[in-house]
Amino acid sequence: MELETLVKDEDKPKANQPPAPRETPSREPAAAAAQDAKVKEPKPAAERKRTRNLSEDKRFKLFSGTANPELARKIGTHIGVPVGEAKLQRFADGEVYFQLLENVRGVDVFVVQPTCYPVDQHLVELLVMIDALKRASAARITVVVPYYGYARQDRKDRPRVAISAKLIADLLTTAGANRALFVDLHAAQIQGFFNIPVDHLFASPVLVSHFRELNLPNLIVVSPDAGGVERARFFAQKMGAPLAIVDKRRTDLNVAEVMHVVGDVHGKTCLIIDDIIDTAGTLVKTVDALYAAGARSVHACASHAVLSGPAIDRIANSRLEQVVVTDTIPLREAAQKLPKIKVLTISGLLGAAIESIHMETSVSTLFS
């Protein structure tokens, strides 16, 4: 025991004596520099490569409500992903019942559901779907709303009225949506009503491509009111055509009185650009005003074919050559039978946007 204690005491450093320096293995200068460089330079994050087909991505799913399942199917075909399986039914009193039939835990989910007629029914469907996805632990929920209902109630234009567009934004966010994708909002500032990222697409690229192929002679683009001037100006620039504006005053809900045409439309082919065709009252009065100002022919296009009330009859009996719309809203059977109405699909545009959002790449190229 004494010997062992003595050896241990001798191994201890003496008081006030600095410990012996530790020997470090020698390194070649080149090897040392290379190793230091590896330590100092962080490895670049692996970039997510964009693919034309998401069918092999297990962290991506697409679901649809009952508002426009055909559009959802077309989007799925474009990006190579089938619409997810779910059960959406209603109780006898009209309550919505929704159940996911697939596992979405940790998945990037996109829900396609325009809030078109019946607006409240489809809106509640969307809210219930979002809640179900949130409770099923989806990693991210992106609502794809090609047509945003209540968008026309975006400000207090009269005393004691609701700003319903803001209310719907709060409902979607509270339900659990993490991101939103819209097409041609009635007012672009609605994006500011959301506290989540919003991507706002325009149907203009699809519509511009169609009318370029038509090659209408002596074309002039017409905005049906002052609020749509920016939209019409963009369209006119892409078409290389002049711009005209129709001065309109709205006397009541869905009632408009056309005053006069600002711009020379005499002998020209007029193309009316709007975001929504609802009752078509404004559209038909605009057509009459343009013909009264000497227009040769009048065409029209819009992103959202709401076509409520007497809209179909008004279009059928008007002097319009053709009305071109997109499939953000499914057309009623009567509208499908009307030869004057032509539908263009925006499934490719939405599919490309969905792919970009999932792959975290820029969507700016979709605006040109």
RAVEN-V773333 format. One record per backbone hydrogen bond with DSSP energy under -0.5 kcal/mol. NH is the residue of the N-H (numbers start at 0). CO is the residue of the C=O. If there is no record, write none. Layout:
# RAVEN-V773333
NH|CO + NH|CO
This chain:
# RAVEN-V773333
4|0 + 5|1 + 6|2 + 7|3 + 8|4 + 9|5 + 10|6 + 11|7 + 11|8 + 16|13 + 17|15 + 31|27 + 32|28 + 33|29 + 34|30 + 35|31 + 36|32 + 37|33 + 38|34 + 39|35 + 40|36 + 41|39 + 48|46 + 53|78 + 56|53 + 57|55 + 59|56 + 60|107 + 61|81 + 62|109 + 64|111 + 71|67 + 72|68 + 73|69 + 74|70 + 75|71 + 76|72 + 77|73 + 78|74 + 79|75 + 80|75 + 83|61 + 86|98 + 87|85 + 88|86 + 88|96 + 90|94 + 93|90 + 96|88 + 98|86 + 100|84 + 105|136 + 106|103 + 107|58 + 108|106 + 108|139 + 109|60 + 110|141 + 111|62 + 111|109 + 112|110 + 112|143 + 114|146 + 115|113 + 121|117 + 122|118 + 123|119 + 124|120 + 125|121 + 126|122 + 127|123 + 128|124 + 129|125 + 130|126 + 131|127 + 132|128 + 133|129 + 134|130 + 135|131 + 136|133 + 137|132 + 138|106 + 139|106 + 141|108 + 141|139 + 142|140 + 142|178 + 143|110 + 143|141 + 144|142 + 144|180 + 145|143 + 148|146 + 150|147 + 152|149 + 153|151 + 156|154 + 160|157 + 163|161 + 164|152 + 165|162 + 166|162 + 167|163 + 168|164 + 169|165 + 170|166 + 171|167 + 172|168 + 173|169 + 174|170 + 175|171 + 175|172 + 176|171 + 177|140 + 178|140 + 179|196 + 180|142 + 181|198 + 182|144 + 183|200 + 189|186 + 190|187 + 191|188 + 192|189 + 193|190 + 196|177 + 198|179 + 199|197 + 200|181 + 200|198 + 204|201 + 205|202 + 206|202 + 207|203 + 208|204 + 209|205 + 210|206 + 211|207 + 212|208 + 213|209 + 214|210 + 215|210 + 218|215 + 219|268 + 220|241 + 221|270 + 222|243 + 223|221 + 223|272 + 227|224 + 228|225 + 231|227 + 232|228 + 233|229 + 234|230 + 235|231 + 236|232 + 237|233 + 238|234 + 239|235 + 240|235 + 241|218 + 243|220 + 244|261 + 245|222 + 246|244 + 246|259 + 247|245 + 248|256 + 250|248 + 250|254 + 251|254 + 254|251 + 256|248 + 257|255 + 258|246 + 259|246 + 261|244 + 262|260 + 264|262 + 266|293 + 267|264 + 268|217 + 269|267 + 269|296 + 270|219 + 271|269 + 271|298 + 272|221 + 273|300 + 276|303 + 277|275 + 283|279 + 284|280 + 285|281 + 286|282 + 287|283 + 288|284 + 289|285 + 290|286 + 291|287 + 292|288 + 293|290 + 294|289 + 295|267 + 296|267 + 298|269 + 299|321 + 300|271 + 301|323 + 302|273 + 303|274 + 304|302 + 305|276 + 305|303 + 306|276 + 307|277 + 310|307 + 313|309 + 314|310 + 315|311 + 316|312 + 317|313 + 317|314 + 320|297 + 321|297 + 322|339 + 323|299 + 324|322 + 324|341 + 325|301 + 325|302 + 326|343 + 327|302 + 328|325 + 335|331 + 336|332 + 337|334 + 338|336 + 340|337 + 341|322 + 341|339 + 343|324 + 349|345 + 350|346 + 351|347 + 352|348 + 353|349 + 354|350 + 355|351 + 356|352 + 357|353 + 358|354 + 359|355 + 360|355 + 365|362 + 366|363 + 367|364
